[in-house]
Amino acid sequence: MDAILEAKSNYDHSIGVRYSCRQATCGSCGMIINGKPKLACFTKISELDSDSVTVEPMNNFPIIRDLAVGFERLIATHKRIKPYIIRDDSEVTSETKEFLQSPEDVEKYIQFAGCIKCGLCNSACPTMATDSSFVGPQALAQAYRYVADNRDKGKDERLKIIDEPHGIWRCHFAGSCSQVCPKGVDPAMGIQLLRGYLLGYRK
Protein backbone atom coordinates (compact mmCIF):
# COMPACT_ATOMS: atom_id res chain seq x y z
CA MET A 1 0.00 0.00 0.00
CA ASP A 2 2.84 2.41 0.78
CA ALA A 3 4.24 1.89 -2.73
CA ILE A 4 0.86 2.64 -4.32
CA LEU A 5 0.40 5.78 -2.24
CA GLU A 6 3.95 6.83 -3.09
CA ALA A 7 3.10 6.50 -6.79
CA LYS A 8 -0.15 8.40 -6.29
CA SER A 9 1.54 11.22 -4.35
CA ASN A 10 4.62 11.68 -6.52
CA TYR A 11 3.92 10.28 -9.98
CA ASP A 12 0.21 10.19 -10.81
CA HIS A 13 -2.32 11.95 -8.57
CA SER A 14 -5.19 10.46 -10.58
CA ILE A 15 -4.63 6.86 -9.44
CA GLY A 16 -7.89 5.55 -7.99
CA VAL A 17 -7.46 3.27 -4.96
CA ARG A 18 -9.62 2.45 -1.96
CA TYR A 19 -8.06 2.03 1.49
CA SER A 20 -8.74 2.92 5.11
CA CYS A 21 -7.38 1.07 8.16
CA ARG A 22 -4.02 -0.05 6.72
CA GLN A 23 -3.99 -2.98 9.16
CA ALA A 24 -5.99 -5.72 7.39
CA THR A 25 -9.14 -4.98 9.34
CA CYS A 26 -11.47 -2.98 7.09
CA GLY A 27 -11.07 -5.04 3.91
CA SER A 28 -11.00 -1.96 1.67
CA CYS A 29 -7.75 -2.42 -0.23
CA GLY A 30 -8.27 -5.75 -1.99
CA MET A 31 -6.66 -6.01 -5.43
CA ILE A 32 -4.71 -8.37 -7.66
CA ILE A 33 -1.01 -8.18 -6.80
CA ASN A 34 1.31 -10.10 -9.11
CA GLY A 35 -1.62 -12.20 -10.26
CA LYS A 36 -3.09 -13.08 -6.85
CA PRO A 37 -5.93 -11.48 -4.85
CA LYS A 38 -4.41 -9.80 -1.79
CA LEU A 39 -4.91 -6.92 0.62
CA ALA A 40 -2.44 -4.21 -0.38
CA CYS A 41 -1.91 -3.10 3.22
CA PHE A 42 -1.06 -6.66 4.25
CA THR A 43 1.35 -7.37 1.40
CA LYS A 44 5.05 -6.62 1.71
CA ILE A 45 7.00 -6.05 -1.49
CA SER A 46 9.94 -7.90 0.07
CA GLU A 47 7.81 -11.05 0.35
CA LEU A 48 6.64 -11.09 -3.28
CA ASP A 49 9.91 -12.61 -4.50
CA SER A 50 9.81 -10.58 -7.69
CA ASP A 51 11.78 -7.74 -9.26
CA SER A 52 8.57 -6.10 -10.42
CA VAL A 53 5.13 -5.56 -8.88
CA THR A 54 1.94 -5.49 -10.93
CA VAL A 55 -1.32 -4.31 -9.37
CA GLU A 56 -4.75 -4.72 -10.97
CA PRO A 57 -8.37 -4.37 -9.84
CA MET A 58 -10.01 -7.47 -8.38
CA ASN A 59 -11.58 -9.96 -10.77
CA ASN A 60 -15.34 -10.53 -10.80
CA PHE A 61 -16.11 -6.97 -9.66
CA PRO A 62 -17.11 -3.97 -11.80
CA ILE A 63 -14.30 -1.44 -12.03
CA ILE A 64 -15.11 2.03 -10.73
CA ARG A 65 -11.70 3.50 -11.46
CA ASP A 66 -8.22 2.01 -11.65
CA LEU A 67 -7.89 -0.23 -8.55
CA ALA A 68 -11.25 0.66 -6.97
CA VAL A 69 -14.11 -1.75 -7.69
CA GLY A 70 -17.83 -1.80 -6.94
CA PHE A 71 -19.08 -3.96 -4.05
CA GLU A 72 -22.80 -3.84 -4.86
CA ARG A 73 -23.03 -7.54 -5.73
CA LEU A 74 -21.12 -8.66 -2.65
CA ILE A 75 -23.24 -6.49 -0.37
CA ALA A 76 -26.47 -7.71 -1.99
CA THR A 77 -25.60 -11.41 -1.64
CA HIS A 78 -24.38 -10.86 1.92
CA LYS A 79 -27.68 -9.23 2.87
CA ARG A 80 -29.61 -11.97 1.10
CA ILE A 81 -28.44 -14.71 3.49
CA LYS A 82 -29.68 -12.67 6.49
CA PRO A 83 -26.35 -12.10 8.32
CA TYR A 84 -27.76 -11.67 11.81
CA ILE A 85 -29.15 -13.74 14.66
CA ILE A 86 -32.78 -14.70 14.03
CA ARG A 87 -34.96 -15.31 17.08
CA ASP A 88 -38.68 -15.25 17.77
CA ASP A 89 -39.77 -11.84 19.03
CA SER A 90 -41.44 -13.53 22.00
CA GLU A 91 -38.03 -14.76 23.19
CA VAL A 92 -36.61 -11.27 23.53
CA THR A 93 -38.14 -9.32 26.41
CA SER A 94 -37.09 -6.50 28.69
CA GLU A 95 -35.72 -9.18 31.03
CA THR A 96 -33.56 -10.79 28.33
CA LYS A 97 -29.92 -9.82 28.76
CA GLU A 98 -28.02 -12.39 26.74
CA PHE A 99 -28.17 -15.87 25.25
CA LEU A 100 -25.33 -17.78 26.86
CA GLN A 101 -22.99 -20.06 24.91
CA SER A 102 -20.33 -22.52 25.97
CA PRO A 103 -16.79 -22.34 24.54
CA GLU A 104 -17.70 -25.41 22.47
CA ASP A 105 -20.71 -23.60 21.00
CA VAL A 106 -18.58 -20.61 20.02
CA GLU A 107 -15.88 -22.81 18.51
CA LYS A 108 -18.34 -24.10 15.90
CA TYR A 109 -18.63 -20.74 14.13
CA ILE A 110 -15.99 -18.31 15.45
CA GLN A 111 -13.57 -18.92 12.56
CA PHE A 112 -16.23 -17.77 10.11
CA ALA A 113 -17.06 -14.68 12.15
CA GLY A 114 -13.68 -13.24 11.17
CA CYS A 115 -14.84 -12.26 7.66
CA ILE A 116 -13.99 -8.62 6.85
CA LYS A 117 -15.91 -8.60 3.53
CA CYS A 118 -12.81 -7.71 1.54
CA GLY A 119 -14.06 -9.65 -1.49
CA LEU A 120 -10.83 -11.55 -2.15
CA CYS A 121 -12.63 -14.90 -2.01
CA ASN A 122 -15.18 -13.77 -4.60
CA SER A 123 -12.38 -12.40 -6.77
CA ALA A 124 -10.57 -15.76 -6.72
CA CYS A 125 -13.69 -17.87 -7.33
CA PRO A 126 -13.89 -19.35 -10.87
CA THR A 127 -17.67 -19.79 -10.61
CA MET A 128 -18.11 -16.09 -9.87
CA ALA A 129 -16.42 -15.43 -13.21
CA THR A 130 -18.89 -17.56 -15.18
CA ASP A 131 -22.18 -17.17 -13.29
CA SER A 132 -23.26 -13.59 -12.63
CA SER A 133 -26.06 -14.84 -10.34
CA PHE A 134 -23.92 -17.12 -8.15
CA VAL A 135 -24.26 -16.16 -4.49
CA GLY A 136 -20.50 -16.52 -3.98
CA PRO A 137 -18.16 -17.93 -1.32
CA GLN A 138 -18.31 -14.88 0.94
CA ALA A 139 -22.07 -15.08 1.41
CA LEU A 140 -22.05 -18.88 1.71
CA ALA A 141 -19.37 -18.80 4.39
CA GLN A 142 -21.42 -16.26 6.32
CA ALA A 143 -24.54 -18.38 5.91
CA TYR A 144 -22.65 -21.18 7.65
CA ARG A 145 -21.48 -18.80 10.37
CA TYR A 146 -25.11 -18.22 11.41
CA VAL A 147 -26.41 -21.73 10.72
CA ALA A 148 -23.74 -23.07 13.09
CA ASP A 149 -24.58 -20.55 15.83
CA ASN A 150 -26.88 -22.23 18.36
CA ARG A 151 -28.40 -18.87 19.33
CA ASP A 152 -29.87 -18.58 15.84
CA LYS A 153 -33.18 -20.07 14.71
CA GLY A 154 -33.02 -19.14 11.04
CA LYS A 155 -31.25 -22.28 9.80
CA ASP A 156 -34.10 -23.63 7.66
CA GLU A 157 -34.74 -20.19 6.18
CA ARG A 158 -31.09 -19.72 5.19
CA LEU A 159 -30.72 -23.23 3.81
CA LYS A 160 -33.73 -22.62 1.58
CA ILE A 161 -32.16 -19.39 0.28
CA ILE A 162 -28.91 -21.07 -0.79
CA ASP A 163 -30.46 -24.34 -2.03
CA GLU A 164 -31.22 -23.09 -5.53
CA PRO A 165 -29.66 -23.21 -9.04
CA HIS A 166 -27.26 -20.29 -8.44
CA GLY A 167 -26.67 -21.18 -4.81
CA ILE A 168 -24.45 -23.62 -2.98
CA TRP A 169 -24.48 -26.36 -5.63
CA ARG A 170 -22.76 -24.10 -8.18
CA CYS A 171 -19.59 -24.27 -6.10
CA HIS A 172 -17.17 -26.77 -7.67
CA PHE A 173 -14.84 -26.76 -4.65
CA ALA A 174 -11.83 -25.24 -6.40
CA GLY A 175 -10.74 -24.03 -2.96
CA SER A 176 -9.22 -20.82 -4.30
CA CYS A 177 -11.45 -18.76 -2.00
CA SER A 178 -9.84 -20.26 1.09
CA GLN A 179 -6.33 -19.90 -0.31
CA VAL A 180 -6.63 -16.12 -0.61
CA CYS A 181 -8.59 -15.30 2.57
CA PRO A 182 -6.40 -12.97 4.67
CA LYS A 183 -8.25 -13.86 7.89
CA GLY A 184 -8.22 -17.65 7.63
CA VAL A 185 -12.00 -17.92 7.34
CA ASP A 186 -11.85 -20.91 4.93
CA PRO A 187 -15.06 -20.35 2.91
CA ALA A 188 -14.57 -23.67 1.07
CA MET A 189 -14.85 -25.59 4.33
CA GLY A 190 -17.93 -23.60 5.34
CA ILE A 191 -19.57 -24.46 2.02
CA GLN A 192 -18.88 -28.16 2.50
CA LEU A 193 -20.27 -28.05 6.04
CA LEU A 194 -23.41 -26.31 4.75
CA ARG A 195 -23.86 -29.08 2.21
CA GLY A 196 -23.82 -31.50 5.12
CA TYR A 197 -26.93 -29.81 6.51
CA LEU A 198 -28.69 -29.90 3.14
CA LEU A 199 -27.83 -33.56 2.60
CA GLY A 200 -28.92 -34.52 6.10
CA TYR A 201 -25.47 -35.38 7.45
CA ARG A 202 -25.56 -32.52 9.96
CA LYS A 203 -28.41 -31.36 12.18
C-alpha positions, 0 to 999 in steps of 0.5 A: 500500500505504501508503494501505491500511495507513493506513486499516487503522491509523486507520480500520478495523482489520478490513481484511484485506490480504496483504502482505510485502516491499513492494518488488514481490518477494514477489507477496503484495499483488496486487489490483484497483486502479481496475479493473486488477490491480496490486501495491499496493506497486508502485502510486503513487497519484500515477500513477493519474491519478484523484481517487479510488482503489478497491481490490478483491480479485483476480478469478478467486480465492476471497475469504478476506477483504476484499482477501486471496484464496486461492491454492490453484488457482494453487499447484496448477496451478503444481505440476502443470506440474512447475516444476523441472529434470528430469534422469535420476538417472544423470546426477547423481552425486557428481562432478556440480557443475553443468550449464553454459549459454551466455549464449544458452542462458540468454537463451531462458528468463530472462525467464520465470524472473522470475515472482513468482507474484503471480497478476495474470495469472490475475486478468486472464485472461478464460478463467480467469473462464469455465473453472474447470479452465483451467491459466492463464497463470501455469502455462503461462508457467512450463511454457515457462520449463522447456521452453526450458531446455536443462538440462531433459529433461522437455519431452515430459512437460510438453507432454503435461500442457498439451495437453488440453481445459483446457490451452494451447488454451483460451487465446484470446490476449487478451494481458491477462496480459502487460499486467498482469505487474509483472515483464515476464514476458509469459505470452502470448508464452510460451504462443505459443512453447509452441504452437510446440513442440506444432505442430512449429514448434519443437524 
